Structure formats: structure tokens, C-alpha cells
Amino acid sequence: MAKITFETALKQLEAIVKEMESGDLTLEQAVKKYETGVEKVRYCMQILDSTEKKITQLTRDLDGSVTEIPFDHE
């Protein structure tokens, strides 16, 4: 997959989901869209994992230790 931003990949994934939910696709088209959607999800997950590692590195204490605090997404 060519390098695209997380936001672009997420918008493309949302468009794929909307198309699939429409019910207007043939089985072959739906399978192809599903495959593309899986690729987009994996790409987004890689970006999120990489970003989490960067944040962890940036939040190390002066002595090099890292204190993990659960992220409260609410």
C-alpha cells in the first residue's frame, strides 16, 4: 500500500463500509472491497502501534523508566 495518512486510510475504510452496507455490490465486488478494507485496517493498526511506541519513548522518566497509565478514551 502506498504511504497515505492515517486519516486518509480511515476515510477510505469508512467509504468501503458504506458501500458494502448499501447492498448494491455483487458478491465479487463485496469480496474485493472486504479485502481492501482488511488492508486498510491493518495499515491503520500499524500506524497506531507505531505511534504508541513513539509516545512511550517520549514519556520516559529522566532515569529511563516508563510508567504506563491506562488511556481513558472517554
N, C-alpha and C positions, 0 to 999 in steps of 0.2 A: 504494500500500500504506500502510495506517495505520502510524503510528510505533509500533514494537514494539522490544523489546530484541534485541540480537544473540542472546542465549541463547534467547529465545522463538522467534525465527525459525529457529534451528538445531534446536531440538526439533521444530518443525513440519516442517522438512525431513526429519529422521530418521523421523518418523511417515509421511511421504509415501513415503519409500523403502521402509519396512517394508510398507506397504500394497501398493505396486507389486510388491514381491518375492513377496507372498503368492500372486499369480496369480489372485486372486478378482475382479479388476476386468474389466469389459467393455473393449473397445478404446476406446470413447468416454470412459469413466471414467479409463482409464490415460492417455490423451492430456491430459485436463483436469488430472490430478494432475501430469503431466510439466510442463505449462505453469506450474502453480502452483509447482512445485519450482524451475523456472528463475528465476522471480521471486524466490523466497526466496534462491537462490544469489546473484543479482545484488545483492539488498539486503544480504546478509552481506558481500559483497565491497566494497560501498560503505562500509560501516561500518569494515571492516578497513583500507581505503585511507585513510579519514579519520583513523583512529586512528594509523596510521603517520605521517601528516603532522604530527599533534599531537606525537607523541613526538619527531620530528625537530626540531620547533621548540623543544621543551623541553630538548633536549640540545645546543643550540648552545653553542659556547665563548664566553667573555667577549668575544672580538673579533668574534663573529658567525659564525665559520666552523663548519661541521658536518663532523665526521669520521664517515663511515659505517663501521660494523663489521658484518660479516655476522652474522645471527642464527643461533645454533646451537640448533636446536629439540630436540636430543637430551638 
